[in-house]
Amino acid sequence: MKISKKALKIAKPLLKAAFIGGKINEGKVRGFLKILKKHPSKIGSEVVFSLQKLIEAETLKKQLVLETPFPLQAKTVDRLKNEFEALLNRQLTVEIRENKELIGGLRIKNSDNVWENTVESTLQQLKGALVR
């Protein structure tokens, strides 16, 4: 769905208003959606879609995903969380995903950013260098 500038201009302040204490207030979002559903229109649909996308983007900014082929110790997870909170200057929630394909190392994701130091990525780099 293509989003008009007008819909985005309406959705951005709604997003700001939906956050209380750095967390999304589901009651406020439901209230916004209820109002928009009472007045169905093309712009209303675009605003709902825009708001959904903005909320998803904000949620991803506050999430740190640690991908590893093996379980991590709690102190390692805490250290990584603290380091990335300082780096990104925001509170983060941590999700740990086990991915045996990585072979070894760690892949860290936050929003669109990826930090990778895995055996898999090293092997891919070597493969690329040999193919040239």
C-alpha positions as CSV (number, residue, x, y, z in Angstrom):
1,M,0.0,0.0,0.0
2,K,1.3,3.4,-0.9
3,I,1.2,5.9,1.9
4,S,0.4,9.5,1.3
5,K,2.4,12.3,3.0
6,K,-0.9,13.4,4.6
7,A,-1.4,10.0,6.2
8,L,2.1,9.9,7.5
9,K,1.8,13.4,8.8
10,I,-1.3,12.3,10.8
11,A,0.2,8.9,11.9
12,K,3.5,10.4,13.4
13,P,1.8,12.4,16.2
14,L,-0.4,9.4,16.9
15,L,2.7,7.3,17.4
16,K,4.2,9.9,19.7
17,A,1.0,10.1,21.7
18,A,0.8,6.3,22.0
19,F,4.1,6.1,23.9
20,I,4.0,6.6,27.6
21,G,7.3,6.1,29.6
22,G,9.0,4.8,26.5
23,K,6.5,2.0,26.1
24,I,3.5,1.7,23.7
25,N,0.2,2.1,25.4
26,E,-2.1,-0.4,23.7
27,G,-5.2,1.3,25.1
28,K,-4.3,4.5,23.3
29,V,-3.7,2.7,20.0
30,R,-7.0,0.9,20.3
31,G,-8.7,4.2,20.9
32,F,-7.0,5.7,17.8
33,L,-8.1,2.7,15.7
34,K,-11.7,2.9,17.1
35,I,-11.9,6.6,16.0
36,L,-10.4,5.8,12.6
37,K,-12.9,2.9,12.0
38,K,-15.8,5.2,12.8
39,H,-14.8,7.3,9.8
40,P,-13.8,4.9,7.1
41,S,-12.0,6.5,4.2
42,K,-8.9,5.9,2.0
43,I,-6.9,8.3,4.2
44,G,-8.1,6.5,7.3
45,S,-6.8,3.2,5.9
46,E,-3.5,4.8,5.1
47,V,-3.2,6.3,8.6
48,V,-3.8,2.8,10.1
49,F,-1.3,1.2,7.9
50,S,1.3,4.0,8.5
51,L,0.7,3.8,12.3
52,Q,1.2,0.0,12.2
53,K,4.5,0.4,10.3
54,L,5.8,3.1,12.6
55,I,5.0,1.0,15.7
56,E,6.8,-2.0,14.1
57,A,9.9,0.2,13.4
58,E,9.9,1.6,16.9
59,T,9.6,-1.8,18.4
60,L,12.5,-3.1,16.4
61,K,14.7,-0.2,17.6
62,K,14.2,-1.3,21.2
63,Q,14.9,-5.0,20.5
64,L,18.4,-6.6,20.5
65,V,18.5,-10.0,18.8
66,L,21.4,-12.2,19.7
67,E,21.9,-15.1,17.2
68,T,24.3,-17.8,18.3
69,P,24.8,-21.5,17.6
70,F,24.9,-22.3,21.3
71,P,23.3,-21.1,24.6
72,L,24.9,-17.9,26.0
73,Q,25.6,-17.4,29.7
74,A,23.5,-14.9,31.5
75,K,26.5,-12.7,32.3
76,T,27.4,-12.6,28.6
77,V,23.9,-11.6,27.7
78,D,23.8,-8.9,30.4
79,R,27.2,-7.5,29.2
80,L,26.1,-7.4,25.6
81,K,22.8,-5.7,26.5
82,N,24.6,-3.1,28.6
83,E,27.2,-2.4,25.9
84,F,24.5,-2.0,23.2
85,E,22.3,0.2,25.4
86,A,25.2,2.5,25.9
87,L,26.1,2.4,22.2
88,L,22.5,3.1,21.0
89,N,21.6,5.3,23.9
90,R,18.3,3.5,24.7
91,Q,16.8,0.7,26.8
92,L,16.7,-2.6,25.0
93,T,14.9,-5.9,25.3
94,V,17.0,-9.0,24.4
95,E,15.8,-11.9,22.3
96,I,18.2,-14.9,22.0
97,R,17.9,-17.1,19.0
98,E,19.8,-20.3,18.5
99,N,21.0,-20.8,14.9
100,K,23.2,-23.9,14.4
101,E,24.0,-22.7,10.8
102,L,26.3,-20.0,12.3
103,I,28.7,-22.8,13.3
104,G,30.4,-20.4,15.8
105,G,30.4,-16.8,16.8
106,L,27.6,-14.3,17.2
107,R,25.2,-12.2,15.0
108,I,23.6,-9.2,16.7
109,K,20.6,-7.3,15.2
110,N,19.0,-4.1,16.2
111,S,16.4,-2.6,13.8
112,D,18.2,-2.5,10.4
113,N,21.7,-2.8,11.9
114,V,23.6,-6.1,11.9
115,W,26.9,-6.8,13.6
116,E,28.3,-10.2,12.7
117,N,31.3,-12.2,13.8
118,T,30.4,-15.7,12.9
119,V,32.2,-18.7,11.3
120,E,29.6,-18.7,8.6
121,S,30.3,-15.1,7.6
122,T,34.0,-15.7,7.6
123,L,33.6,-18.8,5.4
124,Q,31.4,-16.7,3.0
125,Q,34.1,-14.0,2.8
126,L,36.8,-16.7,2.1
127,K,34.5,-18.2,-0.6
128,G,34.0,-14.8,-2.2
129,A,37.8,-14.1,-2.2
130,L,38.6,-17.5,-3.8
131,V,36.0,-17.1,-6.5
132,R,37.3,-13.8,-7.7
